[in-house]
Amino acid sequence: MKIAELELLAVLSKLPDDAALSTEEAAVLLRVSPSTLSKMRMPGHPVQGPVFIQGGSKGASGSNQRVTYLVGDI
């Protein structure tokens, strides 16, 4: 793990349970790659990841939607 990731991990671990994290931030907290976390969101993946919130601008669908994770769900 890189020093910057360790520093980010220290900050993220102090956030309240209702704080929203990006895929990249959640991946650091879970110590997996963002790509792995994205794959874990796919239906039928053998290992399901944490609960996530998906949303975006009106009319957005698929990869255009922003994904966030709540610290309490991780």
Secondary structure as GFF3:
##gff-version 3
##sequence-region A 1 74
A	DSSP	alpha_helix	3	12	.	.	.	ID=ss1
A	DSSP	beta_strand	20	21	.	.	.	ID=ss2
A	DSSP	alpha_helix	23	30	.	.	.	ID=ss3
A	DSSP	alpha_helix	34	40	.	.	.	ID=ss4
A	DSSP	beta_strand	53	55	.	.	.	ID=ss5
A	DSSP	three_ten_helix	62	64	.	.	.	ID=ss6
A	DSSP	beta_strand	66	70	.	.	.	ID=ss7
A	DSSP	three_ten_helix	71	73	.	.	.	ID=ss8
###
